[in-house]
């Protein structure tokens, strides 16, 4: 019998920088413990995208600032994971639709799934009401402070398979927004990690 309902997997990829937002996973895991009844493994797992073990994960996270250029094995596992029912959350740490990470990652998605596969999702999508209710993707401090491309992105993008999001893609830099010691959450008027709970609850929903 498995002892956990959920564990957090960060993906290593050979290009770019994958080791960002180091406090974010423990913060998100704390929120899952606080708000849900899921049995949580408190230890972040770090697995190479090229490693077949990543295909077993219920949820994976991939992020960075720099070039994304998958190797053949990384590309193969990426496709197998998405088409096989996994859930991958990809976050652009540049919060910039024209930055190097955004352009190179979206090019990789186009190679694998086709140029029209990655689409904006409506703000009425069920991921925004899977646990807490949101009217669309919550804004981040880096957007409101005018960093990155000086835009507030009012949408997220996704690749859907059989009507379910399997790849959720953000230019909003949630990883940086949630990258703080979970004990400091008590100083926030509203817990800004609540949307992470929605993402994971949706990921586990089917």
Secondary structure by P-SEA (a helix, b strand, c coil): cccccbbbbbbbbcccccccccaaaaaaaaaaaaccccccccbbbbbbccccccccccbbbbccccbbbbcaaaaaaaaaaaaabbbbbbbccccccccaaaaaaaaaaaacccccccccccccccccccccccccccccccccccccccccccbbbbbbccccccbbbbccccccccccccccccccccccaaaaaaaaaaaacc
